[in-house]
């Protein structure tokens, strides 16, 4: 192992677990260098695109934790979070790293 290579680039993304023509996705925090179907760090929720209602469950507090640790969100997870916050207005807002104001 090289010096300084112990930092891990964490990505919050979808992991497909459904069968053929039956998509089902887990929202996971994983090392972005790992394969999408490979090992992940934590299961953060699920998304079922086949269902019309109640097709999304997200652990917002754990996603906030991973964002605080420097994790990046995939575009799809970012859009699912926006949708989850509309349906759950009492949840704390999730700040994406791209939308946080920089200190001058």
Secondary structure, 3 states (H helix, E strand, C coil): CCCCCCCCCEEEEEEECCECCECCEEEEEEECCCCCCCCCCEEEEEECCCCCCCCEEECHHHHHHHHHCCCEECHHHHHHHHHHHHHCCCCCCCCCCCCCCCCC
